Amino acid sequence: LYTGSKDGSIVKWDLSLSKKVKVFPGGRKGTSGFPGHTDHVLALAVSSDGRYMASGGRDRAIHIWSVQDDKLLTTFRQHKDGISGLVFRKGSNQLYSASLDRSVKVWNIDQLSYIETLFGHQDVINAIDALAKEHCMTAGARDRTIRLWKIVEETQLVFRGGGSGVKKSAQTETNAETAAVPEDPVLEGSVDCVAMVNEEYFVTGGDSGMIALWHTGRKRPVFSQPMAHGLDEESGSKQPRWITAVTALRYSDLFATGSWDGVVRLWQISADMRQFSLVGTIAMPGFVNSLQFVEPQSNALASSAGILLVAGLGQEHRFGRWLRLGKAKNAARVVQLTWRKGATVPQAAALRHGVKRRRRATHGSDSDEGVDIGDL
């Protein structure tokens, strides 16, 4: 497991031992020639074959590291603003990078080379995802679009968000569920998260607190859930908590979302792919800045049938300091999902492998619940 921090450092962890394996320190801002990041680390990705790790941040640099040797292989500096997202194409060492400069770049990591740049977004890109096809999908923040980039065809499909937070189903728009719609629906001003369920369906989240399920053949959501993480009443604004992270268990019916209401929510998509429903929650105090499902083939933390959910938690949002949760811990938490025999609802089992915090350390936690092993 790799974690990145706002101090520019990256830590490699051994999950079986719950301890640090390697620390890649961060440098001071403006330092030239430093073999690492000199500003906030905002994105990390590991290739499917486990050979490469890519990191990106506000210093506009993409570093490519050797997982086996823990060495920096090369640095790409073609982006003109911070790196907001990185993802490897599944089963390939092709890397996609998203940036605050509104562009997507494609890289061949086997040859450590640049391939091309994709343009289209009218605002910063907040998130990116990809599966096995030579496609990638991005969320364009306040341009309120999600774009599916077809690399080989040199085309893009544009899906427009900005809904009112009204719950809708493509099957019916007059069902009883619409009775739960708030009197003053909040308009979606920014699309902040995207996760591909499979090659045809994907999930998004935004600042209105709405989660939406989409099909690549439709321009509007198939189904949406407004105020999925409730209202932020503590701040006095009584506005919906925006969705800060989304991840999907690839090619399945399960996905997870996070905000700062203290829980990660697990959702199950119906068999007909026309709606989804809440099936469980996991305690996650703090801002949920990243989420990822992991299906380990062999791991001391999971059985052969086990699935891990990794969450990056922080006292503040990864892009800014609009709110600060003083009681939260800057940490990464690893949770094993288990199923009771005959049950369809996953049961979360928090692993108790706490890692003691060192003085002035930026990675680690002394929590006794879950595996708190890194700062995001």
Secondary structure, DSSP 8 states (H G I E B T S, - for coil): -EEE-TTS-EEEEETTTTEEEEEE----TT-SS-SS-SS-EEEEEE-TTSSEEEEEETTS-EEEEETTTTEEEEEE---SS-EEEEEE-TTS-EEEEEETTS-EEEEETTTTEEEEEE---SS---EEE--SSSEEEEE-BTT-EEEEEETTTTEEEEEE----S---BSS-SSSGGGGG--SS------EEEEEESSSSEEEEEETTS-EEEEETT-SS-SEEETTTT-EETTTT--EE----EEEE-TTSSEEEEE-SSSEEEEEEE-TTSS-EEEEEEEE--SEEEEEEEE--SSBTTB-TT-EEEEEEEESS-TT--S---TTS--EEEEEEEEE-TT--SEEEEE----B---TT-SS-B--SSSEE----
